[in-house]
Structure formats: C-alpha cells, structure tokens
Amino acid sequence: MNVANEAVAGHAPHARVVHIEHGAHAAAHGATHKQYIVGFLLAIALTVVPFALVMTHSVAGTPLFIAGFAVAQILVHVLYFLHVNGSEQQRWNLTALIYTAIVVGIVMGGSIWIMHHLYINMMPGMMHGSMD
C-alpha cells in the first residue's frame, strides 16, 4: 500500500510522528497547572491594582502606574500563557514578538509626534476658545 491508501484505510503513517512531536512540544513548554494558576493570579492582580488606583483617586502619577502595570501584564501573558522564552524552539516566536513591539512603538510614537506638531502649529484663529 502506498501512503495515500494507508491514510484512506486509517493507517496513517504520520500518526505516531505527530504524537511524538506533540509530546516534545508539551515538554518544551513545561507548562503545568501550577504555572497557569500563578499566571492567572498575577493577571488578576495586575488588573485589580490599577483599577483600584483609578477608583480611589489615590496617586497623582496614576497614568504612569497604569502603563507600568500594563507592561507587566503583557509580560505575564507572554511568559505564562504564550510560553515565549529564550529557548531554541521559541526563537522565531520571540523574534516576531520583538518585531511587532518595535513596529507598534514606531506607529504610536509617530502618531503622538504628528498630533503634537499639529497641535503646536495650528493657526491662532482656529484654537479652541478663541472667538474673534
């Protein structure tokens, strides 16, 4: 029988290979229920703390704290749920993640720069509150 006939008959020769690769894939991640619970609890804490800061109006630098907690939460999700680390198996995923972060940073920084210069260079008669 050739490979196509074996697949039709239900004797897929690749079934064992897929199973072995899946086992190696799971072992490479090394994810356990404990790690998922720790990640979940960290994600909850990193959500509740900024929410409490905003609701209580307790800190003057709240936007900076929220930004810091947002970055920490991104790192928690990437490490605990996406399992991206510096291992050889995750090298391309890590490269794609870094590239995405750079592109998003360029787009956000460029947008803020453009909006700032548009605000600075507006015509004086177009400014809000100036009714001549």
C-alpha positions in Angstrom: 0.0 0.0 0.0 1.2 3.5 -0.7 0.9 6.4 1.7 -2.4 7.7 0.2 -4.1 4.2 0.5 -2.8 3.8 4.1 -4.3 7.2 5.0 -7.7 6.2 3.5 -7.6 2.9 5.3 -7.0 4.6 8.6 -3.4 3.5 8.9 -1.8 7.0 8.7 2.0 6.5 9.0 2.4 10.0 10.4 0.1 9.5 13.4 3.0 8.3 15.6 5.3 11.1 14.5 2.6 13.7 15.3 2.1 12.2 18.7 5.9 12.2 19.4 6.2 15.8 18.3 3.2 16.8 20.4 4.9 15.2 23.4 8.1 17.0 22.7 6.2 20.3 22.2 4.5 19.9 25.6 7.8 19.0 27.2 9.4 22.1 25.7 6.8 24.3 27.2 6.9 22.6 30.5 3.6 24.2 31.4 1.8 22.8 34.5 -1.4 23.7 36.1 0.5 25.5 38.9 2.1 27.8 36.3 -1.3 28.6 34.7 -2.7 29.3 38.2 0.2 31.6 39.0 -0.2 33.4 35.7 -3.9 33.8 36.2 -3.5 35.2 39.7 -0.8 37.6 38.5 -3.1 38.7 35.7 -5.9 39.3 38.1 -3.6 41.3 40.5 -2.2 43.4 37.6 -5.8 44.2 36.6 -7.3 44.9 40.1 -4.5 47.2 41.4 -4.7 49.8 38.6 -8.5 49.7 38.7 -8.3 50.4 42.5 -5.9 53.2 41.9 -8.3 54.9 39.4 -11.4 54.3 41.5 -9.9 55.7 44.7 -8.0 58.6 43.0 -5.1 57.8 45.4 -2.0 58.5 43.4 -1.1 61.6 41.4 1.0 59.6 38.8 -1.8 57.1 38.1 -1.3 57.1 34.3 2.4 56.1 34.8 1.4 53.3 37.2 -1.3 52.1 34.8 1.3 52.0 32.0 3.7 50.1 34.2 1.1 47.6 35.2 0.1 47.2 31.5 3.6 46.3 30.5 3.9 43.9 33.4 0.6 42.2 32.4 1.8 41.9 28.8 5.0 40.1 30.1 2.9 37.8 32.3 0.7 36.8 29.4 3.7 36.2 27.1 5.6 34.2 29.6 2.8 32.2 31.4 0.2 31.7 28.7 2.0 32.0 25.4 5.2 30.3 26.8 7.6 32.5 24.8 11.0 32.3 26.2 14.6 32.3 25.0 14.8 28.6 24.1 15.8 27.4 20.7 12.2 26.3 19.9 10.8 29.7 20.7 13.4 31.8 18.9 11.2 32.7 15.9 8.2 33.5 18.1 10.4 35.7 20.3 11.8 37.4 17.1 8.3 38.0 15.8 7.2 39.4 19.2 10.1 41.8 19.3 9.5 42.9 15.7 5.8 43.5 16.5 6.7 45.6 19.6 9.1 47.7 17.6 6.5 48.4 14.8 3.8 49.2 17.4 6.2 51.6 19.1 7.1 53.3 15.9 3.4 53.7 14.9 2.4 55.0 18.3 5.4 57.3 18.7 5.0 58.7 15.2 1.3 59.3 15.8 1.9 61.1 19.0 4.7 63.2 17.3 2.4 64.1 14.4 -0.5 65.0 16.8 1.8 67.1 18.9 3.2 69.1 15.9 -0.3 69.6 14.5 -1.4 71.0 17.9 1.6 73.3 18.1 1.3 74.5 14.5 -2.4 75.2 14.4 -3.5 78.5 13.1 -4.1 81.0 16.0 -7.6 81.7 14.9 -8.5 78.0 14.9 -7.6 77.5 18.6 -10.4 76.3 20.8 -11.8 79.2 22.9 -10.6 82.0 20.7 -13.7 83.5 19.2 -12.7 86.7 17.4 
